[in-house]
Structure formats: C-alpha cells, structure tokens
Amino acid sequence: MKIGIDIDDTTFLTVKSMLKYADIYEEEISGVPTNRDSFGLIKNRYYLKHLYGWDEKTKYDFFDKYYKNVLEECTMLPNADKVIQNLKKEGNIIHFITARLMNIKGCDTEAITRRSLENFNIPYDSLDLHVSDKLEFCKKFKIDILIEDSYETCKELMSNGIKSILMTTKMNSDIEDKDIVRTNNWNEIYEEIQKYNKK
C-alpha cells in the first residue's frame, strides 16, 4: 500500500517551535514582551496573522530570519518513528508529502527535513516538499491513504474517493465531521491503517 504522510504537526510538532520564534521576533520588532503561552490561543492555520497581526512582508521577514531554527527544533510526535518503521517493515511504501516553505534565505529546507527524518530513524521511499495540491499529488502517484492535519485536505480527498486520516491538532480540534476519520496519536493511526488493510 502507498501511504502519504504530512510532516508539520502530523509527524513533527512544528507549531510549538514556530510560536517560540514568533514570540521572539514579535518582541524584536515591537519592543513589547509577548505572551509566551500563546499555543492555547490558536484557532486555525493562519495563527501567525491571528496572533501577531503580521502582514505578508513581516511574515516572510520572520521566515527569512527564523525558519531554519523553527525546522531544526521541531520535536517528533510520540511514536511516529515506531509506527512508520512498522508500516515500512510490513511492506508499505512511505511518501512524505509536505507544503514546507522553500527558497527561504539561509534555510535549506530539504536538507533539514531529511536530517530530521534520519535523526529519528524514520524510513521513507520519497520526500516531496512544497506540494501545494495534495489531491493532485495523491492522484498522480496513486496514494492509497494520506495522514494529514488539514481538515480541508482530508475532506477534499474523501470527496474524490481517496482515504485520509486526520491527526487532531489545535487547528482542527473543534471541527465536527462524522465522515472524517480522526485520530489523536500515532498508535490510533496505526490501528486505522490496519482496519483499512483488512478491508
């Protein structure tokens, strides 16, 4: 089976690292100490604009200065390594599919991402960065199931007959949709994939 896996806030907890450096940058540009516990205030994936009110230029100035730090300091979600190792041992093909930013000054996104996966001994067959249309990617490469934290992406795949598993995050926890398979951790993801295999 071909399994697609998102990276940010699905395999690695990127949002915590992002907020740490966003707080630092906001204090640098405003001179005002920021709330160091803003994780609970996140409402959606546009949290940088929501929490800090940054325009596009300010946001990309932040990325130019700190995106490398953000990626390098991401922590892995519990048991992601063990579950993906098991999936690979069972003969599945692992495709990492992410929309990480490319062409950020001083940040080799691909090298950092590969190093992170290697540091945690996470196996994979391919790594595709900056994928803007995951539906088209899944169609093109015949992905059987996608593990993802974006509700919108999961919904779109489901509408096109492609199986998806939604990883619960702060950005999607308040969305109710009985048609979407929702999981809270990697052990639950593994269980859902086993159910799918049995079908």
Backbone hydrogen bonds, N-H to C=O, Kabsch-Sander energy under -0.5 kcal/mol:
donor,donor_aa,acceptor,acceptor_aa,energy
3,I,1,M,-0.7
3,I,93,I,-3.2
4,G,2,K,-0.5
4,G,145,I,-3.1
5,I,95,H,-2.7
6,D,147,I,-2.5
9,D,12,F,-3.6
10,T,7,I,-1.6
11,T,7,I,-2.5
12,F,7,I,-2.7
13,L,75,T,-3.5
14,T,12,F,-1.8
17,S,13,L,-0.8
18,M,14,T,-2.7
19,L,15,V,-2.5
20,K,16,K,-1.8
21,Y,17,S,-1.8
22,A,18,M,-2.3
23,D,19,L,-2.4
24,I,20,K,-1.5
25,Y,21,Y,-2.5
26,E,22,A,-2.8
27,E,23,D,-2.0
28,E,24,I,-1.7
29,I,25,Y,-2.3
30,S,26,E,-2.1
31,G,27,E,-2.0
36,R,34,T,-0.6
38,S,35,N,-0.5
40,G,37,D,-0.5
41,L,38,S,-1.7
42,I,39,F,-1.4
47,Y,44,N,-0.7
49,K,46,Y,-0.5
50,H,46,Y,-2.3
51,L,47,Y,-3.3
52,Y,48,L,-1.7
53,G,49,K,-1.7
54,W,48,L,-0.8
59,K,55,D,-2.4
60,Y,56,E,-2.3
61,D,57,K,-2.2
62,F,58,T,-2.1
63,F,59,K,-2.1
64,D,60,Y,-2.4
65,K,61,D,-1.5
66,Y,62,F,-3.0
67,Y,63,F,-2.3
70,V,66,Y,-2.5
71,L,67,Y,-2.5
72,E,68,K,-2.3
73,E,69,N,-1.7
74,C,71,L,-0.9
75,T,13,L,-0.6
77,L,11,T,-2.7
80,A,77,L,-2.0
83,V,79,N,-2.5
84,I,80,A,-2.3
85,Q,81,D,-2.4
86,N,82,K,-2.2
87,L,83,V,-2.6
88,K,84,I,-2.3
89,K,85,Q,-2.4
90,E,86,N,-1.8
91,G,88,K,-1.8
92,N,87,L,-1.9
93,I,1,M,-2.8
94,I,92,N,-0.5
95,H,3,I,-3.0
95,H,93,I,-0.6
96,F,94,I,-0.5
96,F,126,S,-2.8
97,I,5,I,-2.5
97,I,95,H,-0.6
98,T,128,D,-2.4
104,I,107,C,-0.5
107,C,104,I,-2.2
109,T,107,C,-1.3
112,I,108,D,-2.4
113,T,109,T,-2.4
114,R,110,E,-2.7
115,R,111,A,-2.2
116,S,112,I,-2.4
117,L,113,T,-2.2
118,E,114,R,-2.4
119,N,115,R,-2.7
120,F,116,S,-1.2
121,N,118,E,-1.7
122,I,117,L,-3.0
125,D,94,I,-2.9
126,S,94,I,-1.5
128,D,96,F,-2.9
129,L,127,L,-0.5
131,V,98,T,-3.2
132,S,130,H,-0.8
134,K,132,S,-0.5
137,F,133,D,-1.8
138,C,134,K,-2.7
139,K,135,L,-2.3
140,K,136,E,-2.7
141,F,137,F,-2.6
142,K,139,K,-0.8
143,I,138,C,-2.1
144,D,2,K,-2.1
145,I,2,K,-1.4
146,L,163,K,-1.8
147,I,4,G,-2.8
148,E,146,L,-0.6
148,E,165,I,-2.6
151,Y,149,D,-0.7
154,C,150,S,-2.2
155,K,151,Y,-2.7
156,E,152,E,-2.2
157,L,153,T,-2.6
158,M,154,C,-2.5
159,S,155,K,-2.2
160,N,156,E,-0.7
160,N,157,L,-1.1
161,G,158,M,-1.7
162,I,157,L,-2.7
163,K,144,D,-0.9
165,I,146,L,-2.7
166,L,181,V,-3.2
167,M,148,E,-2.6
167,M,165,I,-0.6
168,T,166,L,-0.6
168,T,183,T,-2.9
172,N,169,T,-0.9
173,S,169,T,-1.5
175,I,172,N,-1.8
177,D,175,I,-0.5
180,I,177,D,-1.6
182,R,180,I,-0.7
183,T,166,L,-3.0
186,W,78,P,-0.7
189,I,185,N,-1.6
190,Y,186,W,-2.3
191,E,187,N,-1.8
192,E,188,E,-2.3
193,I,189,I,-2.2
194,Q,190,Y,-2.2
195,K,191,E,-2.1
196,Y,192,E,-2.2
197,N,193,I,-2.4
198,K,194,Q,-1.9
199,K,195,K,-1.1
